[in-house]
Amino acid sequence: MPKMKTLKSASKRFKKKPSGKIKFKQAHSRHLLANKSQQTKRAHRKRTYVSKADEGRVSIMLPYS
């Protein structure tokens, strides 16, 4: 059976942690920052984890991670 392909765009955006959770960088933190509150900008600096509902979908995109 042939190897499964990793979705390259997903491999650049998501990292799987040893605990099994999938980490990613939040959106809305690149431009138009003058309109956003300081609290919002601070919150978007951190990496967050993919929700349980989406974990299955992301894991299919990253078969070998």
DSSP file (Angstrom, degrees, kcal/mol; ACC not computed):
  #  RESIDUE AA STRUCTURE BP1 BP2  ACC     N-H-->O    O-->H-N    N-H-->O    O-->H-N    TCO  KAPPA ALPHA  PHI   PSI    X-CA   Y-CA   Z-CA
    1    1 A M              0   0    0      0, 0.0     0, 0.0     0, 0.0     0, 0.0   0.000 360.0 360.0 360.0 136.7    0.0    0.0    0.0
    2    2 A P        -     0   0    0      0, 0.0     2,-0.0     0, 0.0     0, 0.0  -0.264 360.0 -94.2 -71.8 160.5    1.4    3.5   -0.9
    3    3 A K        -     0   0    0      1,-0.1     2,-0.3     0, 0.0     0, 0.0  -0.351  39.8-112.3 -68.1 151.9    2.2    6.0    1.8
    4    4 A M        -     0   0    0      1,-0.0     2,-0.3    -2,-0.0    -1,-0.1  -0.646  32.3-119.0 -83.7 145.9   -0.4    8.6    2.7
    5    5 A K        -     0   0    0     -2,-0.3     2,-0.4    58,-0.1    -1,-0.0  -0.657  16.2-133.6 -88.2 139.3    0.4   12.2    1.7
    6    6 A T        -     0   0    0     -2,-0.3     2,-0.8    56,-0.1    56,-0.2  -0.745  25.1-117.5 -85.6 136.1    0.7   14.9    4.3
    7    7 A L    >>  -     0   0    0     54,-2.4     4,-1.9    -2,-0.4     3,-0.5  -0.672  25.7-152.9 -73.7 112.4   -1.1   18.1    3.4
    8    8 A K  H 3> S+     0   0    0     -2,-0.8     4,-1.2     1,-0.3    -1,-0.2   0.833  90.4  55.0 -63.8 -35.6    1.8   20.5    3.2
    9    9 A S  H 3> S+     0   0    0      1,-0.2     4,-0.8     2,-0.2    -1,-0.3   0.884 109.8  48.2 -65.1 -35.4   -0.1   23.6    4.1
   10   10 A A  H X> S+     0   0    0     -3,-0.5     4,-2.5     1,-0.2     3,-0.6   0.870 105.3  57.8 -70.9 -36.6   -1.3   21.9    7.3
   11   11 A S  H 3< S+     0   0    0     -4,-1.9    -1,-0.2     1,-0.2    -2,-0.2   0.789 107.0  49.6 -66.0 -25.3    2.2   20.8    8.2
   12   12 A K  H 3< S+     0   0    0     -4,-1.2    -1,-0.2    -3,-0.2    -2,-0.2   0.720 118.2  38.5 -81.8 -21.4    3.3   24.5    8.2
   13   13 A R  H << S+     0   0    0     -4,-0.8    12,-0.5    -3,-0.6     2,-0.3   0.740 112.8  49.8-101.1 -27.5    0.4   25.6   10.4
   14   14 A F  E  <  -A   24   0A   0     -4,-2.5     2,-0.4    10,-0.1    10,-0.2  -0.883  53.7-169.6-121.4 145.8    0.0   22.8   12.9
   15   15 A K  E     -A   23   0A   0      8,-1.9     8,-3.1    -2,-0.3     2,-0.5  -0.999  20.2-135.4-130.4 135.8    2.3   21.0   15.3
   16   16 A K  E     -A   22   0A   0     -2,-0.4     6,-0.2     6,-0.2     5,-0.1  -0.788  20.3-145.2 -92.4 130.4    1.4   17.9   17.3
   17   17 A K    >   -     0   0    0      4,-3.1     3,-2.0    -2,-0.5    -1,-0.0  -0.485  27.2-106.8 -88.7 161.2    2.5   17.9   20.9
   18   18 A P  T 3  S+     0   0    0      0, 0.0    -1,-0.1     0, 0.0    -2,-0.0   0.783 120.3  61.7 -58.4 -26.6    3.6   14.8   22.8
   19   19 A S  T 3  S-     0   0    0      2,-0.1     3,-0.1     1,-0.1    -3,-0.0   0.657 120.5-109.6 -73.6 -13.7    0.3   14.9   24.7
   20   20 A G  S <  S+     0   0    0     -3,-2.0     2,-0.1     1,-0.4    -1,-0.1   0.267  77.7 129.0 102.7 -10.8   -1.5   14.4   21.4
   21   21 A K        -     0   0    0     -5,-0.1    -4,-3.1     1,-0.0     2,-0.5  -0.421  56.2-129.4 -75.8 156.0   -2.9   18.0   21.3
   22   22 A I  E     -A   16   0A   0     28,-0.3    28,-2.8    -6,-0.2     2,-0.3  -0.938  20.8-156.0-113.0 123.9   -2.5   20.0   18.1
   23   23 A K  E     +AB  15  49A   0     -8,-3.1    -8,-1.9    -2,-0.5     2,-0.3  -0.714  18.5 163.6-100.9 145.6   -1.0   23.5   18.5
   24   24 A F  E     -AB  14  48A   0     24,-2.7    24,-2.6    -2,-0.3     2,-0.4  -0.976  38.4-102.7-153.2 165.5   -1.5   26.4   16.1
   25   25 A K  E     - B   0  47A   0    -12,-0.5    22,-0.2    -2,-0.3    20,-0.1  -0.769  42.3-116.5 -92.5 135.7   -1.2   30.2   15.8
   26   26 A Q        -     0   0    0     20,-0.7     3,-0.2    -2,-0.4    -1,-0.1  -0.308  25.9-121.8 -70.9 153.3   -4.4   32.2   16.1
   27   27 A A  S    S+     0   0    0      1,-0.2    -1,-0.1     2,-0.1     0, 0.0  -0.197  83.0  54.8 -81.3 179.1   -5.6   34.3   13.2
   28   28 A H  S    S+     0   0    0      1,-0.1    -1,-0.2    -2,-0.0    16,-0.1   0.767  78.3 100.3  68.5  31.1   -6.3   38.1   13.2
   29   29 A S        +     0   0    0     -3,-0.2     3,-0.1    15,-0.1    -1,-0.1   0.208  62.6  71.0-127.7  17.0   -2.9   39.2   14.5
   30   30 A R  S    S+     0   0    0      1,-0.3     2,-0.3     2,-0.0     3,-0.2   0.834 101.4   0.3-103.7 -40.2   -1.1   40.3   11.3
   31   31 A H  S    S+     0   0    0      1,-0.2    -1,-0.3     2,-0.0     0, 0.0  -0.894 104.3  47.8-147.4 174.1   -2.6   43.6   10.1
   32   32 A L    >   +     0   0    0     -2,-0.3     3,-0.6     1,-0.1     4,-0.3   0.886  63.8 149.4  56.9  41.7   -5.3   46.2   11.0
   33   33 A L  G >   +     0   0    0      1,-0.2     3,-0.7     2,-0.2     8,-0.1   0.654  52.9  73.3 -81.7 -15.5   -4.0   46.1   14.5
   34   34 A A  G 3  S+     0   0    0      1,-0.2    -1,-0.2     3,-0.0    -2,-0.0   0.811  97.0  50.8 -67.5 -27.6   -4.9   49.8   15.2
   35   35 A N  G <  S+     0   0    0     -3,-0.6     2,-0.3     2,-0.1    -1,-0.2   0.612  97.0  84.6 -83.8 -12.3   -8.6   48.8   15.4
   36   36 A K  S <  S-     0   0    0     -3,-0.7     2,-0.0    -4,-0.3    -4,-0.0  -0.647  82.7-112.4 -95.8 148.5   -8.0   46.0   17.9
   37   37 A S     >  -     0   0    0     -2,-0.3     4,-2.3     1,-0.1     5,-0.2  -0.323  24.7-115.8 -73.5 159.2   -7.8   46.4   21.6
   38   38 A Q  H  > S+     0   0    0      1,-0.2     4,-2.3     2,-0.2     5,-0.2   0.873 117.1  55.4 -61.8 -37.2   -4.6   45.8   23.5
   39   39 A Q  H  > S+     0   0    0      2,-0.2     4,-2.1     1,-0.2    -1,-0.2   0.896 108.0  48.0 -63.5 -41.4   -6.2   42.9   25.3
   40   40 A T  H  > S+     0   0    0      2,-0.2     4,-1.8     1,-0.2    -2,-0.2   0.918 111.6  49.6 -65.2 -44.3   -7.2   41.2   22.0
   41   41 A K  H  < S+     0   0    0     -4,-2.3     4,-0.5     1,-0.2    -2,-0.2   0.885 111.4  49.4 -64.1 -38.4   -3.7   41.7   20.5
   42   42 A R  H >X S+     0   0    0     -4,-2.3     3,-1.0     1,-0.2     4,-0.6   0.906 109.6  51.6 -65.4 -41.5   -2.1   40.2   23.7
   43   43 A A  H >< S+     0   0    0     -4,-2.1     3,-0.6     1,-0.2    -1,-0.2   0.836 106.4  54.3 -65.3 -32.9   -4.4   37.2   23.6
   44   44 A H  T 3< S+     0   0    0     -4,-1.8   -18,-0.3     1,-0.2    -1,-0.2   0.558  91.4  74.7 -81.5  -7.0   -3.6   36.5   19.9
   45   45 A R  T <4 S+     0   0    0     -3,-1.0    -1,-0.2    -4,-0.5    -2,-0.2   0.859  84.4  79.7 -69.1 -33.9    0.2   36.3   20.6
   46   46 A K  S << S-     0   0    0     -4,-0.6   -20,-0.7    -3,-0.6     2,-0.3  -0.320  83.9-118.4 -75.4 154.4   -0.1   33.0   22.3
   47   47 A R  E     -B   25   0A   0    -22,-0.2     2,-0.3    -2,-0.0   -22,-0.2  -0.649  34.5-163.1 -82.3 149.5   -0.4   29.7   20.5
   48   48 A T  E     -B   24   0A   0    -24,-2.6   -24,-2.7    -2,-0.3     2,-0.3  -0.779  16.2-106.0-128.9 175.3   -3.6   27.8   21.1
   49   49 A Y  E     -B   23   0A   0     -2,-0.3   -26,-0.2   -26,-0.2     2,-0.1  -0.783  33.0-106.0-106.9 147.9   -4.8   24.2   20.7
   50   50 A V        -     0   0    0    -28,-2.8   -28,-0.3    -2,-0.3     5,-0.1  -0.414  45.0-106.2 -66.3 142.3   -7.3   22.9   18.1
   51   51 A S    >>  -     0   0    0      1,-0.1     4,-1.2    -2,-0.1     3,-0.8  -0.261  25.2-111.0 -69.4 159.7  -10.7   22.1   19.6
   52   52 A K  H 3> S+     0   0    0      1,-0.2     4,-0.6     2,-0.2     3,-0.3   0.855 117.4  58.7 -57.8 -36.7  -11.8   18.5   20.1
   53   53 A A  H 34 S+     0   0    0      1,-0.2     4,-0.3     2,-0.1    -1,-0.2   0.820 113.4  36.8 -65.0 -31.5  -14.3   18.8   17.3
   54   54 A D  H <> S+     0   0    0     -3,-0.8     4,-2.1     1,-0.1    -1,-0.2   0.545  91.8  89.8 -98.8  -8.9  -11.6   19.7   14.8
   55   55 A E  H  X S+     0   0    0     -4,-1.2     4,-2.4    -3,-0.3     5,-0.2   0.883  86.4  52.1 -58.2 -41.1   -8.8   17.4   16.0
   56   56 A G  H  X S+     0   0    0     -4,-0.6     4,-1.5     1,-0.2    -1,-0.2   0.908 109.3  49.3 -61.5 -43.3   -9.9   14.5   13.8
   57   57 A R  H  > S+     0   0    0     -4,-0.3     4,-1.0     1,-0.2    -1,-0.2   0.898 113.3  45.8 -64.0 -41.7  -10.0   16.6   10.7
   58   58 A V  H  X S+     0   0    0     -4,-2.1     4,-1.1     1,-0.2     3,-0.2   0.872 108.2  56.8 -71.2 -36.2   -6.5   18.0   11.3
   59   59 A S  H  < S+     0   0    0     -4,-2.4    -1,-0.2     1,-0.2     6,-0.2   0.843 102.3  55.8 -65.2 -31.7   -5.1   14.6   12.2
   60   60 A I  H  < S+     0   0    0     -4,-1.5    -1,-0.2     1,-0.2    -2,-0.2   0.867 106.4  51.2 -65.6 -34.9   -6.2   13.3    8.8
   61   61 A M  H  < S+     0   0    0     -4,-1.0   -54,-2.4     1,-0.3    -1,-0.2   0.764 115.3  43.5 -71.4 -24.9   -4.2   16.1    7.2
   62   62 A L    ><  +     0   0    0     -4,-1.1     3,-1.2   -56,-0.2    -1,-0.3  -0.639  67.8 163.1-119.8  71.6   -1.1   15.1    9.3
   63   63 A P  T 3  S+     0   0    0      0, 0.0    -1,-0.1     0, 0.0    -2,-0.1   0.771  74.3  40.4 -66.6 -26.4   -0.9   11.3    9.1
   64   64 A Y  T 3         0   0    0      1,-0.2   -58,-0.0   -60,-0.1    -5,-0.0   0.210 360.0 360.0-110.0  16.7    2.7   10.9   10.2
   65   65 A S    <         0   0    0     -3,-1.2    -1,-0.2    -6,-0.2   -49,-0.1   0.453 360.0 360.0-103.1 360.0    3.0   13.5   13.0
